[in-house]
Amino acid sequence: QVQLVESGGGLVQSGGSLRLSCAASGFTFSSAWLHWLRQAPGKGLEWLSGTNSVGTYYADSVKGRFSISRDNTKNTLYLQMNSLKPEDTALYYCATNIATANYWGQGTQVTVSS
């Protein structure tokens, strides 16, 4: 079955960096659309970035600060986050969509202190 397991979250000061990882299994990773999303306390789900075999894509809110990458040999998706701000505090998820179904991990918490 499809599994996505995020890691790498934590507490960081404003201006700091974190790299999130998402270990995937149960599907053909190299050809999959993969995404990072987040949900801040009391807010809705926000799409941040996506990658497929063609390219990478970013929301305006993170463009220039966050960088998505993938290692198809390790079936792992990454999100490098730089210049973090308190408003980046959220639960971060990786996700993929296969056929008509969407799959999510359990999330990893990122907290940015001011």
Backbone torsions as a table, in degrees:
resi	resn	phi	psi	omega
1	GLN	NA	160.4	-179.7
2	VAL	-70.0	129.8	175.3
3	GLN	-133.9	137.7	176.6
4	LEU	-132.5	124.2	-176.9
5	VAL	-127.8	111.5	-179.7
6	GLU	-86.9	151.9	175.1
7	SER	-155.9	169.4	175.0
8	GLY	104.0	-5.5	178.3
9	GLY	-71.1	173.5	179.1
10	GLY	164.7	-166.7	179.2
11	LEU	-101.8	129.0	-178.6
12	VAL	-140.6	151.1	177.3
13	GLN	-79.1	156.9	177.1
14	SER	-55.6	134.4	-177.2
15	GLY	92.2	-8.8	-178.4
16	GLY	-82.7	-175.2	-177.2
17	SER	-132.1	153.4	172.1
18	LEU	-145.3	152.5	171.2
19	ARG	-121.7	120.3	176.9
20	LEU	-92.1	148.0	176.1
21	SER	-124.9	153.1	176.9
22	CYS	-138.5	108.9	178.3
23	ALA	-87.3	126.8	-174.0
24	ALA	-117.0	151.2	175.3
25	SER	-157.3	161.6	174.8
26	GLY	90.4	6.2	176.7
27	PHE	-155.1	172.0	-178.4
28	THR	-80.6	94.2	-171.7
29	PHE	-60.9	-43.1	-170.3
30	SER	-63.0	-24.9	-177.8
31	SER	-107.4	5.1	-174.1
32	ALA	-88.0	146.4	165.0
33	TRP	-72.6	132.2	-179.9
34	LEU	-130.8	143.8	-173.3
35	HIS	-136.8	155.2	165.0
36	TRP	-115.7	136.1	176.8
37	LEU	-136.5	167.2	176.5
38	ARG	-146.8	159.3	175.0
39	GLN	-135.7	114.7	178.1
40	ALA	-83.8	157.7	-179.8
41	PRO	-55.7	126.9	176.6
42	GLY	75.4	8.2	-178.3
43	LYS	-122.5	169.4	179.6
44	GLY	-81.7	177.0	179.6
45	LEU	-73.2	134.9	-179.5
46	GLU	-120.8	124.6	174.4
47	TRP	-76.0	134.6	-177.5
48	LEU	-109.4	-46.3	-171.1
49	SER	-163.5	153.0	177.8
50	GLY	-145.1	158.1	178.1
51	THR	-146.4	142.7	172.1
52	ASN	-138.4	-164.0	-176.3
53	SER	-72.5	-11.5	-176.8
54	VAL	-94.9	-43.0	-175.4
55	GLY	-172.5	-166.9	179.6
56	THR	-125.1	151.5	-172.0
57	TYR	-141.2	145.5	-175.1
58	TYR	-137.1	147.6	167.9
59	ALA	-74.1	150.9	-179.9
60	ASP	-58.6	-30.6	-175.6
61	SER	-66.6	-19.8	-176.9
62	VAL	-123.9	-3.8	-177.7
63	LYS	-60.5	131.2	-179.2
64	GLY	90.6	-16.2	178.4
65	ARG	-112.6	-35.3	-178.5
66	PHE	-108.1	148.6	179.4
67	SER	-137.3	124.2	179.0
68	ILE	-95.4	143.4	175.5
69	SER	-151.4	167.1	-179.1
70	ARG	-142.8	147.5	173.5
71	ASP	-118.4	102.0	-176.6
72	ASN	-70.7	-16.6	176.9
73	THR	-79.8	-22.0	-179.4
74	LYS	-111.0	1.2	-176.2
75	ASN	50.7	47.7	-176.4
76	THR	-131.6	136.1	176.8
77	LEU	-106.9	144.1	-178.8
78	TYR	-126.5	156.3	169.0
79	LEU	-138.0	108.8	175.1
80	GLN	-86.7	122.7	-177.0
81	MET	-118.2	118.4	-179.9
82	ASN	-116.8	165.1	178.0
83	SER	49.2	49.0	-175.9
84	LEU	-67.2	146.0	-178.2
85	LYS	-121.5	157.7	177.1
86	PRO	-54.8	-33.5	-179.8
87	GLU	-72.3	-4.9	172.8
88	ASP	-83.3	-4.9	178.0
89	THR	-60.8	123.5	-175.3
90	ALA	-176.3	171.6	168.7
91	LEU	-93.1	124.3	-174.0
92	TYR	-104.7	133.6	-177.8
93	TYR	-123.3	147.1	163.3
94	CYS	-103.4	155.0	-175.0
95	ALA	-152.8	156.5	172.8
96	THR	-144.2	157.7	175.2
97	ASN	-123.9	127.7	-177.0
98	ILE	-127.4	122.1	-173.3
99	ALA	56.8	-119.9	-177.7
100	THR	-105.1	8.1	-175.4
101	ALA	-110.0	145.1	174.7
102	ASN	-107.5	140.6	-179.1
103	TYR	-127.3	140.9	-177.2
104	TRP	-131.4	155.3	168.9
105	GLY	-86.9	-172.2	-178.9
106	GLN	-85.7	-12.7	177.6
107	GLY	93.7	156.0	174.1
108	THR	-133.2	133.0	-173.7
109	GLN	-82.6	131.6	172.8
110	VAL	-118.1	125.5	178.0
111	THR	-124.8	124.0	-178.9
112	VAL	-112.4	118.4	-179.1
113	SER	-92.3	148.2	-178.3
114	SER	-89.8	NA	NA
